[in-house]
Amino acid sequence: MTQSHLRIYVVRPPEPGAEWAVRVDAEKPVRFHAETQALAYAVRQAQVRRGQGATVDLRLEDDLGQWRSMTW
């Protein structure tokens, strides 16, 4: 079954030394030690999901906890 629209969230670590997380809609988050790893995974997921026919909105949490749309 193809979803028509989904969001992918790149979540900043809540505290120094914690991990980055990437969550695709309501799926369980995948954790990473580095921002670059999290971003690469998020972009790969966006490409795969778009290839499956979904409209994808990629969101990155900024330093203030606000969600920003990310161009990929």
GIMOCOR-V328570 format. One record per backbone hydrogen bond with DSSP energy under -1.0 kcal/mol. NH is the residue of the N-H (numbers start at 0). CO is the residue of the C=O. If there is no record, write none. Layout:
nh: <NH:NH>
co: <CO:CO>
This chain:
nh: <5:7:8:9:10:17:19:20:21:22:24:26:29:31:37:38:39:40:41:42:43:44:45:46:47:48:49:50:51:52:53:54:56:58:59:60:61:64:67:69>
co: <54:56:22:58:20:14:31:10:29:8:6:23:21:19:33:34:35:36:37:38:39:40:41:42:43:44:45:46:47:49:48:3:5:7:67:9:65:61:59:57>
